Amino acid sequence: MTLVEEIAGLDEATLRPIVEKLVAVPVRDLEWTATPVGYKVANPVSAGLFRFAGTARAGATDRPWSAVLKVLQTISDEDAARFRIAADVRLHEAFRWDREACAYESGLFGDSSSGFRAARWLGSRRGAHRCWVWLEDLGRDDERWDVSRYALAARHLGRFNGEWLAGRPLPQEDWLSRGWLRTWLEIGLASHAHEVIDDDAVWSEPIVRAEVDGDLRGRLRGAWARRSELLEALDRVPLTLCHLDSFRGNLFSTTKPSGDAETVAVDWSYVGIGPLGTDLSQLVIASIFYHGDDHDVRRLESACLPSYLAGLRESGWRGSASDVHTGYALAGAVRFLFVLGVLRAAPSAEYRARAERWGGTPYETQLALNVKRTEHLLGLAEPFLRNGT
């Protein structure tokens, strides 16, 4: 049975417990529609998102309700080949298909005063190859965040990460990701970077030569040759619980009943133990260079780094601020510096067209952003290579 057929076959008995958890009273006579939620993802365990909305009779009153269904699935053969998952057990662990369901079901996302929380869980249902996770409907949050809202999210993230550094024991469950960034660089998508760096056809392409100033290729080759040093330096940063994908596309700005702002995160597929500063690097670097927010990256860093540190201090953490800067810089570099797919596409009209369909912008625009990102990330990584730390 296809996923669409499964969605169409849902009945009131299945939906009633979800709705009753939402409205907190017994209901009957449910009516609803199910609509796919458009969301561009490269996550191989996500099969789709659907918004269910309708009415339910509670006593003598019809109550409106809505919820989001996220469907998780085992990784397809096509994605397994793309991510080289079949070749190494570590990649199976990095992209564990039911991790998000495990996290919700475990109670990991309990009450927190940090201002950073997971979307409310309404229930889940497991099958052999799919898992259905029901979540609160956070609506749409398409408005551009200004720098101050990013800084507030950084503060919330600092409090959240800090909770696990200031006395709260780190969780030990085996489904949590561990060493995700190392896996990504050593055997994941970033491990293909040398194929682009060494490809003369990429760097001789006129569109690339017109965009690249200076010896970007040489700098990349030098960083790639010493990438183990980046990982070793990152290993010395304190560990905490991380979302690991906390960029703008996964974050919602909401307000508590008290009137206080909060930052709500979805897509916890990679949640696990990672270096301090990792979530901040996602917030800043991925939001600009992947989500496409048009902020100046240095200005955003200047606002978010001290705000993140303030959140850590508010959580009770009294560690070194240099660890925050080190974790931010190295996690960002390890995660994104060697992701060179846009450059790889340059010699092929077919691949450039594919990039445009995926990114929704002209290839030239994507290339310029990729080059800008690479230059910025080299600036974050190279001081650690020069210093030999």
KOLKOLTI-39830 format. One record per residue (C-alpha): x, y, z; residue in one letter. Coordinates in nm, 2 decimals, decimal comma. Example, Ala and Ser with C-alpha at 12.3 -4.5 7.8 and 13.67 -1.06 7.14 Angstrom:
% residues 2
<<1,23; -0,45; 0,78>; A>
<<1,37; -0,11; 0,71>; S>
% end
This chain:
% residues 389
<<0,00; 0,00; 0,00>; M>
<<0,13; 0,34; -0,09>; T>
<<0,16; 0,62; 0,16>; L>
<<-0,11; 0,82; -0,01>; V>
<<-0,34; 0,52; 0,02>; E>
<<-0,26; 0,48; 0,39>; E>
<<-0,34; 0,85; 0,45>; I>
<<-0,67; 0,82; 0,27>; A>
<<-0,76; 0,51; 0,47>; G>
<<-0,73; 0,66; 0,82>; L>
<<-1,05; 0,64; 1,02>; D>
<<-1,21; 0,82; 1,31>; E>
<<-1,09; 0,55; 1,56>; A>
<<-0,73; 0,63; 1,47>; T>
<<-0,77; 1,01; 1,48>; L>
<<-0,99; 1,04; 1,79>; R>
<<-0,71; 0,99; 2,05>; P>
<<-0,50; 1,25; 1,87>; I>
<<-0,78; 1,50; 1,87>; V>
<<-0,87; 1,43; 2,23>; E>
<<-0,52; 1,50; 2,34>; K>
<<-0,54; 1,83; 2,15>; L>
<<-0,87; 1,95; 2,29>; V>
<<-0,84; 1,77; 2,63>; A>
<<-1,21; 1,65; 2,62>; V>
<<-1,38; 1,34; 2,48>; P>
<<-1,49; 1,40; 2,11>; V>
<<-1,70; 1,22; 1,85>; R>
<<-1,82; 1,28; 1,49>; D>
<<-1,49; 1,39; 1,35>; L>
<<-1,46; 1,55; 1,01>; E>
<<-1,13; 1,63; 0,85>; W>
<<-0,92; 1,69; 0,54>; T>
<<-0,56; 1,58; 0,49>; A>
<<-0,33; 1,81; 0,29>; T>
<<0,04; 1,75; 0,21>; P>
<<0,27; 2,01; 0,36>; V>
<<0,53; 2,12; 0,11>; G>
<<0,87; 2,10; 0,27>; Y>
<<1,19; 2,05; 0,08>; K>
<<1,42; 1,82; 0,27>; V>
<<1,73; 1,61; 0,20>; A>
<<1,67; 1,39; 0,50>; N>
<<1,64; 1,03; 0,38>; P>
<<1,42; 0,91; 0,67>; V>
<<1,14; 1,16; 0,60>; S>
<<0,85; 1,02; 0,38>; A>
<<0,63; 1,33; 0,41>; G>
<<0,43; 1,58; 0,62>; L>
<<0,05; 1,61; 0,62>; F>
<<-0,17; 1,86; 0,79>; R>
<<-0,50; 1,72; 0,92>; F>
<<-0,77; 1,98; 1,00>; A>
<<-1,14; 1,96; 1,07>; G>
<<-1,40; 1,97; 1,35>; T>
<<-1,50; 1,73; 1,63>; A>
<<-1,81; 1,73; 1,84>; R>
<<-1,74; 1,79; 2,21>; A>
<<-2,06; 1,77; 2,40>; G>
<<-2,30; 2,00; 2,20>; A>
<<-2,02; 2,20; 2,05>; T>
<<-1,82; 2,16; 1,73>; D>
<<-1,45; 2,21; 1,81>; R>
<<-1,20; 2,30; 1,53>; P>
<<-0,87; 2,11; 1,54>; W>
<<-0,56; 2,06; 1,34>; S>
<<-0,25; 1,85; 1,37>; A>
<<0,05; 1,76; 1,17>; V>
<<0,15; 1,40; 1,08>; L>
<<0,51; 1,33; 1,01>; K>
<<0,58; 1,00; 0,84>; V>
<<0,92; 0,84; 0,90>; L>
<<1,05; 0,55; 0,69>; Q>
<<1,34; 0,31; 0,65>; T>
<<1,59; 0,44; 0,41>; I>
<<1,53; 0,35; 0,04>; S>
<<1,79; 0,17; -0,17>; D>
<<1,83; 0,49; -0,38>; E>
<<1,91; 0,70; -0,07>; D>
<<2,12; 0,43; 0,08>; A>
<<2,34; 0,44; -0,24>; A>
<<2,35; 0,82; -0,23>; R>
<<2,45; 0,84; 0,13>; F>
<<2,67; 0,53; 0,11>; R>
<<2,47; 0,39; 0,40>; I>
<<2,49; 0,03; 0,29>; A>
<<2,87; 0,04; 0,33>; A>
<<2,90; 0,14; 0,69>; D>
<<2,71; 0,07; 1,01>; V>
<<2,80; 0,42; 1,13>; R>
<<2,59; 0,58; 0,86>; L>
<<2,29; 0,36; 0,95>; H>
<<2,33; 0,50; 1,30>; E>
<<2,37; 0,86; 1,18>; A>
<<2,05; 0,83; 0,98>; F>
<<1,86; 0,61; 1,21>; R>
<<1,51; 0,62; 1,07>; W>
<<1,30; 0,60; 1,39>; D>
<<1,52; 0,83; 1,61>; R>
<<1,27; 1,11; 1,62>; E>
<<0,99; 0,88; 1,73>; A>
<<1,22; 0,73; 2,00>; C>
<<1,30; 1,08; 2,13>; A>
<<0,93; 1,18; 2,16>; Y>
<<0,83; 0,84; 2,31>; E>
<<1,11; 0,85; 2,57>; S>
<<0,99; 1,17; 2,73>; G>
<<1,32; 1,35; 2,65>; L>
<<1,13; 1,66; 2,55>; F>
<<0,98; 1,74; 2,88>; G>
<<0,91; 2,08; 3,03>; D>
<<1,20; 2,32; 3,00>; S>
<<1,24; 2,68; 3,11>; S>
<<1,50; 2,74; 2,83>; S>
<<1,26; 2,89; 2,58>; G>
<<1,36; 2,63; 2,33>; F>
<<1,14; 2,32; 2,30>; R>
<<1,02; 2,05; 2,07>; A>
<<0,68; 2,06; 1,90>; A>
<<0,42; 1,90; 2,12>; R>
<<0,39; 1,53; 2,07>; W>
<<0,04; 1,39; 2,03>; L>
<<0,11; 1,02; 1,97>; G>
<<0,28; 0,78; 1,73>; S>
<<0,22; 0,45; 1,56>; R>
<<0,49; 0,21; 1,44>; R>
<<0,50; -0,03; 1,16>; G>
<<0,78; -0,25; 1,02>; A>
<<0,90; 0,01; 0,77>; H>
<<0,72; 0,33; 0,87>; R>
<<0,65; 0,53; 1,18>; C>
<<0,37; 0,79; 1,21>; W>
<<0,44; 1,08; 1,45>; V>
<<0,16; 1,32; 1,53>; W>
<<0,26; 1,67; 1,64>; L>
<<0,09; 2,00; 1,72>; E>
<<0,02; 2,22; 1,42>; D>
<<0,25; 2,52; 1,45>; L>
<<0,10; 2,69; 1,15>; G>
<<0,32; 2,88; 0,91>; R>
<<0,62; 3,09; 1,01>; D>
<<0,73; 3,23; 0,68>; D>
<<0,81; 3,58; 0,79>; E>
<<1,18; 3,69; 0,77>; R>
<<1,34; 3,69; 1,11>; W>
<<1,54; 4,00; 1,19>; D>
<<1,88; 3,99; 1,36>; V>
<<1,72; 4,04; 1,71>; S>
<<1,49; 3,74; 1,66>; R>
<<1,79; 3,52; 1,56>; Y>
<<1,98; 3,65; 1,87>; A>
<<1,68; 3,55; 2,08>; L>
<<1,67; 3,20; 1,93>; A>
<<2,05; 3,18; 2,00>; A>
<<1,98; 3,27; 2,37>; R>
<<1,71; 3,00; 2,39>; H>
<<1,95; 2,75; 2,23>; L>
<<2,22; 2,85; 2,48>; G>
<<1,99; 2,78; 2,77>; R>
<<1,88; 2,45; 2,62>; F>
<<2,24; 2,33; 2,55>; N>
<<2,35; 2,46; 2,89>; G>
<<2,10; 2,26; 3,09>; E>
<<2,30; 1,95; 3,00>; W>
<<2,63; 2,11; 3,10>; L>
<<2,52; 2,26; 3,43>; A>
<<2,41; 1,95; 3,63>; G>
<<2,14; 1,77; 3,42>; R>
<<2,28; 1,43; 3,33>; P>
<<2,33; 1,37; 2,96>; L>
<<2,08; 1,10; 2,83>; P>
<<2,24; 0,77; 2,76>; Q>
<<1,98; 0,60; 2,53>; E>
<<2,13; 0,40; 2,25>; D>
<<1,91; 0,56; 1,98>; W>
<<2,07; 0,90; 2,03>; L>
<<2,32; 1,00; 1,77>; S>
<<2,69; 1,02; 1,87>; R>
<<2,98; 1,15; 1,66>; G>
<<2,74; 1,27; 1,39>; W>
<<2,97; 1,54; 1,26>; L>
<<3,27; 1,30; 1,24>; R>
<<3,06; 1,04; 1,06>; T>
<<2,94; 1,31; 0,81>; W>
<<3,30; 1,41; 0,73>; L>
<<3,47; 1,07; 0,73>; E>
<<3,21; 0,86; 0,54>; I>
<<2,91; 1,08; 0,48>; G>
<<2,83; 1,33; 0,20>; L>
<<3,12; 1,56; 0,30>; A>
<<3,37; 1,27; 0,24>; S>
<<3,33; 1,32; -0,14>; H>
<<3,49; 1,67; -0,13>; A>
<<3,82; 1,55; -0,27>; H>
<<3,64; 1,44; -0,59>; E>
<<3,54; 1,80; -0,65>; V>
<<3,87; 1,96; -0,53>; I>
<<4,07; 1,73; -0,76>; D>
<<3,85; 1,77; -1,06>; D>
<<4,02; 2,01; -1,31>; D>
<<3,69; 2,03; -1,51>; A>
<<3,52; 2,20; -1,22>; V>
<<3,78; 2,47; -1,17>; W>
<<3,84; 2,54; -1,53>; S>
<<3,47; 2,60; -1,60>; E>
<<3,43; 2,96; -1,71>; P>
<<3,14; 3,02; -1,47>; I>
<<3,35; 2,90; -1,18>; V>
<<3,66; 3,10; -1,28>; R>
<<3,44; 3,41; -1,30>; A>
<<3,31; 3,36; -0,95>; E>
<<3,62; 3,25; -0,76>; V>
<<3,88; 3,50; -0,65>; D>
<<4,22; 3,40; -0,52>; G>
<<4,33; 3,04; -0,45>; D>
<<4,01; 2,91; -0,32>; L>
<<4,09; 2,56; -0,46>; R>
<<4,43; 2,56; -0,29>; G>
<<4,29; 2,67; 0,04>; R>
<<4,03; 2,39; 0,02>; L>
<<4,29; 2,13; -0,07>; R>
<<4,49; 2,24; 0,23>; G>
<<4,20; 2,22; 0,47>; A>
<<4,10; 1,88; 0,33>; W>
<<4,45; 1,74; 0,38>; A>
<<4,43; 1,85; 0,75>; R>
<<4,07; 1,77; 0,82>; R>
<<4,16; 1,52; 1,09>; S>
<<4,30; 1,82; 1,29>; E>
<<3,96; 1,99; 1,27>; L>
<<3,80; 1,68; 1,41>; L>
<<4,06; 1,64; 1,69>; E>
<<4,01; 2,00; 1,80>; A>
<<3,64; 1,96; 1,79>; L>
<<3,67; 1,65; 2,01>; D>
<<3,81; 1,87; 2,29>; R>
<<3,50; 2,08; 2,31>; V>
<<3,25; 1,99; 2,59>; P>
<<2,96; 1,77; 2,49>; L>
<<2,59; 1,85; 2,53>; T>
<<2,25; 1,74; 2,40>; L>
<<2,21; 1,89; 2,05>; C>
<<1,92; 1,92; 1,80>; H>
<<2,19; 1,91; 1,52>; L>
<<1,97; 2,06; 1,25>; D>
<<1,85; 2,38; 1,42>; S>
<<1,84; 2,61; 1,12>; F>
<<1,56; 2,85; 1,04>; R>
<<1,36; 2,61; 0,83>; G>
<<1,31; 2,39; 1,14>; N>
<<1,23; 2,67; 1,39>; L>
<<0,91; 2,84; 1,47>; F>
<<0,87; 3,17; 1,67>; S>
<<0,58; 3,13; 1,91>; T>
<<0,45; 3,29; 2,23>; T>
<<0,37; 3,12; 2,56>; K>
<<0,05; 3,19; 2,75>; P>
<<0,25; 3,41; 2,97>; S>
<<0,34; 3,63; 2,68>; G>
<<0,71; 3,52; 2,67>; D>
<<0,86; 3,43; 2,33>; A>
<<0,98; 3,08; 2,27>; E>
<<1,16; 2,90; 1,99>; T>
<<1,00; 2,57; 1,89>; V>
<<1,19; 2,31; 1,69>; A>
<<1,07; 2,04; 1,46>; V>
<<1,27; 1,76; 1,28>; D>
<<1,47; 1,60; 1,56>; W>
<<1,59; 1,32; 1,33>; S>
<<1,96; 1,37; 1,43>; Y>
<<1,91; 1,45; 1,80>; V>
<<2,21; 1,34; 2,00>; G>
<<2,53; 1,41; 2,19>; I>
<<2,74; 1,67; 2,02>; G>
<<2,99; 1,95; 2,08>; P>
<<2,89; 2,28; 2,24>; L>
<<2,82; 2,54; 1,97>; G>
<<2,70; 2,29; 1,71>; T>
<<2,34; 2,41; 1,73>; D>
<<2,45; 2,77; 1,71>; L>
<<2,64; 2,70; 1,39>; S>
<<2,33; 2,55; 1,24>; Q>
<<2,13; 2,85; 1,34>; L>
<<2,36; 3,10; 1,18>; V>
<<2,54; 2,92; 0,89>; I>
<<2,27; 2,69; 0,76>; A>
<<2,00; 2,96; 0,79>; S>
<<2,19; 3,19; 0,56>; I>
<<2,36; 2,95; 0,32>; F>
<<2,08; 2,69; 0,29>; Y>
<<1,76; 2,85; 0,41>; H>
<<1,85; 3,16; 0,22>; G>
<<1,80; 3,44; 0,48>; D>
<<1,96; 3,75; 0,34>; D>
<<2,15; 3,86; 0,65>; H>
<<2,52; 3,93; 0,65>; D>
<<2,68; 3,63; 0,81>; V>
<<2,93; 3,83; 1,02>; R>
<<2,67; 4,06; 1,15>; R>
<<2,45; 3,76; 1,25>; L>
<<2,75; 3,59; 1,42>; E>
<<2,82; 3,91; 1,61>; S>
<<2,47; 3,91; 1,75>; A>
<<2,42; 3,54; 1,81>; C>
<<2,75; 3,44; 1,96>; L>
<<2,72; 3,66; 2,27>; P>
<<2,35; 3,59; 2,30>; S>
<<2,42; 3,21; 2,29>; Y>
<<2,68; 3,26; 2,56>; L>
<<2,44; 3,46; 2,77>; A>
<<2,19; 3,17; 2,75>; G>
<<2,46; 2,93; 2,86>; L>
<<2,54; 3,15; 3,16>; R>
<<2,17; 3,17; 3,25>; E>
<<2,15; 2,79; 3,25>; S>
<<2,43; 2,79; 3,51>; G>
<<2,72; 2,69; 3,29>; W>
<<3,05; 2,86; 3,39>; R>
<<3,28; 2,71; 3,13>; G>
<<3,52; 2,89; 2,90>; S>
<<3,38; 3,12; 2,63>; A>
<<3,66; 3,01; 2,41>; S>
<<3,50; 2,66; 2,40>; D>
<<3,19; 2,83; 2,26>; V>
<<3,37; 3,00; 1,98>; H>
<<3,58; 2,69; 1,90>; T>
<<3,27; 2,47; 1,89>; G>
<<3,08; 2,71; 1,67>; Y>
<<3,36; 2,76; 1,42>; A>
<<3,47; 2,39; 1,40>; L>
<<3,12; 2,24; 1,39>; A>
<<3,03; 2,48; 1,12>; G>
<<3,34; 2,40; 0,92>; A>
<<3,31; 2,02; 0,96>; V>
<<2,95; 2,02; 0,87>; R>
<<2,95; 2,26; 0,57>; F>
<<3,29; 2,34; 0,44>; L>
<<3,33; 2,02; 0,23>; F>
<<2,97; 2,01; 0,09>; V>
<<3,06; 2,10; -0,27>; L>
<<2,77; 1,97; -0,47>; G>
<<2,70; 2,30; -0,63>; V>
<<3,05; 2,33; -0,76>; L>
<<3,05; 1,97; -0,88>; R>
<<2,75; 2,05; -1,10>; A>
<<2,94; 2,33; -1,29>; A>
<<3,07; 2,12; -1,59>; P>
<<2,73; 1,96; -1,66>; S>
<<2,43; 2,13; -1,80>; A>
<<2,21; 1,84; -1,68>; E>
<<2,34; 1,88; -1,32>; Y>
<<2,31; 2,25; -1,32>; R>
<<1,94; 2,22; -1,43>; A>
<<1,89; 1,96; -1,16>; R>
<<2,04; 2,20; -0,90>; A>
<<1,80; 2,48; -1,02>; E>
<<1,50; 2,25; -0,98>; R>
<<1,60; 2,15; -0,63>; W>
<<1,71; 2,50; -0,52>; G>
<<1,45; 2,70; -0,70>; G>
<<1,70; 2,97; -0,79>; T>
<<1,93; 3,01; -1,10>; P>
<<2,25; 2,80; -1,09>; Y>
<<2,46; 3,12; -1,10>; E>
<<2,29; 3,24; -0,78>; T>
<<2,36; 2,91; -0,60>; Q>
<<2,72; 2,90; -0,72>; L>
<<2,78; 3,25; -0,58>; A>
<<2,63; 3,16; -0,25>; L>
<<2,83; 2,84; -0,24>; N>
<<3,16; 3,02; -0,30>; V>
<<3,07; 3,28; -0,04>; K>
<<2,99; 3,01; 0,21>; R>
<<3,32; 2,83; 0,14>; T>
<<3,53; 3,14; 0,18>; E>
<<3,36; 3,22; 0,51>; H>
<<3,40; 2,87; 0,65>; L>
<<3,76; 2,86; 0,55>; L>
<<3,80; 3,17; 0,75>; G>
<<3,65; 2,99; 1,05>; L>
<<3,87; 2,67; 1,00>; A>
<<4,21; 2,80; 0,90>; E>
<<4,31; 2,97; 1,24>; P>
<<4,29; 2,62; 1,40>; F>
<<4,50; 2,48; 1,12>; L>
<<4,76; 2,76; 1,14>; R>
<<4,78; 2,72; 1,52>; N>
<<4,81; 2,35; 1,50>; G>
<<4,54; 2,31; 1,78>; T>
% end
